[in-house]
Amino acid sequence: MASGNLMERAQALDRDDPLSSLQAEFNIPTRAQIASSRLPESSSVSQSSSSDTADTDVTASSEPSTYLCGNSLGLQPKRTRTRIAQYLDTWATQGVQGHFKPLDGSPLPTWLDADQRAAELIAPIVGASESEVAVMQTLTANLHLLMSSFYRPDINGKHKILLESRAFPSDHFAVETQLRHHGLSPETSMVVIETPHSEDNVLTTYDILSTISAHAATTALILLPGIQYYTGQLLDIPVITAYAHKHDIFIIWDLAHAVGNVPLSLHSWDVDAAAWCSYKYLNGGPGCIGGLFVHERNSTVTKAITDDKPAEGYSNRLAGWWGNDKKTRFAMANKFHPVSGASGFQLSNPSILDITSLNASLEIFQLAGGIKQLREKSLKLTAFLEKLLGEMKEEDKALFRIITPLDPQQRGAQLSIKLSEGLLLPVMTELEANGVIVDERKPDVIRVAPAPLYNSFVDCVKFIAAFSLALEAGRKAKGSKGTSS
Ligand SMILES: Cc1ncc(COP(=O)(O)O)c(C=O)c1O
């Protein structure tokens, strides 16, 4: 298909897209900005696209880049700057009063209520009740906190933790160190789920369930990703959760790549617990505050806490004052009485700077009408990208293949593309030179994620044009026609 027709087709799809106006809510870096290594002088980056263009091609300066990297770091919502300025003004003018004094005309909650407001906004995105969600800490820290509560090894019985062999390294480290923390050895207590049926490490539900079966009698806990970071594969969370429960195993889901990307129904899927970060599809900003889900059955506080039985009446945990019941939090009594629900797992007073940033982005999820509407667009966008990849020239297609499952129900926004050996560097270099930002996973995978909040069908066409040039550059760099990997 001629590229002109393709562009017209994409433009027509964008015109028909009921969510296309949301793109204007985001700062899309210009091509000049991503090429520049100088911090713009102006603080109003969102208004100025040419302040840092002196040494770059003027024709390309104000053209937006093609940013397809929301799987790694979501773009900055324009309202983030506004909300953070309002937060700073509150702090500047109210000092400590900002904790509890509502201000007329402020869209921000008092700082004491900021975490609650974030939980209200995130609950529908993960399919939970507000009390099952807490916005706190960061992902790896939250995985540790959840394991410290719910991993109760019995060396003569259930002591193993199951995880996938290609788990994100931080998850591996968390599991290994939890085991050592309990005096156990990863060699005997850690089981990794292999992918014998796939050369690209795509898991099958069968691989997972059969590993669970094989270790059912000795497994205490499972940690799995909702969406696998490398392949972009969406696992069957409800089926795997039910199977774990059938074998009396507690299961924790790492939702780093799933939250804000695909609809989740954590409560009705009966998930035990989960944790996520907010800097990918939730656009909270680099390293922004994370979140966790604890099913209500795992977080009830059933009895008054008494001096002689201080830990009775609630599940065990590593505690801090912010998990204490709000009514008595400031009584300063040294008797921990957690609030029922996920917020009873909080430790410290949270960073309001972070929560303000996160909430700014979550406002846009509301504008979108929710995660289901976003998923509808996402399915179309990613299918469009897949189709365009399939329509590329044969000599291009010989140099890559998609390793993400082709079934749309088994993936989110991301497509992981495996390149022929030796192409990663020239391809990434050429993509960047053409204003395209994706991310790489060595040795040979690029991850391309059209995020439905700010990406368009036109972005997909621009990616394909740049990808074709990049593969051409790769062929030249290798000095041969190249062969399929
Ligand atoms: C799947 C997965 N797990 C864990 C992490 C670690 O997250 P954090 O640095 O927020 O703890 C990441 C980070 O990208 C991730 O993608």
The ligand as a Gaussian input file, in Angstrom:
#p B3LYP/6-31G(d) Opt

LIG

0 1
 C        7.691000      -5.879000      35.813000
 C        8.441000      -4.946000      36.697000
 N        8.631000      -5.296000      37.983000
 C        9.310000      -4.500000      38.830000
 C        9.850000      -3.300000      38.397000
 C       10.620000      -2.467000      39.364000
 O        9.912000      -1.309000      39.674000
 P       10.389000      -0.283000      40.823000
 O       11.714000       0.257000      40.413000
 O        9.338000       0.783000      40.787000
 O       10.449000      -1.020000      42.105000
 C        9.665000      -2.899000      37.058000
 C       10.213000      -1.629000      36.577000
 O       10.115000      -1.251000      35.439000
 C        8.948000      -3.752000      36.195000
 O        8.768000      -3.450000      34.917000

